[in-house]
Amino acid sequence: MADPGLIRVFEVWRDSAALDAHFQTLHMAEWCAHWPNFGVSDRRLFAYENASQRPL
């Protein structure tokens, strides 16, 4: 079922250190400061680990 206004974002990161570095960037600080101005009222972040991937 679709949730109106729900946006799902999936990203792939090389490792935890790369993800941690991403969260320390200036553009992420700016986004976090401004996301309420765009109507974003909530965000939930989850990390999933995969052992491998392959094209289908």
MODELLER restraints for C-alpha pairs under 7 A, 6 or more apart:
rsr = mdl.restraints
at = mdl.atoms
rsr.add(forms.Gaussian(group=physical.xy_distance, feature=features.Distance(at['CA:13:A'], at['CA:19:A']), mean=6.12, stdev=0.5))
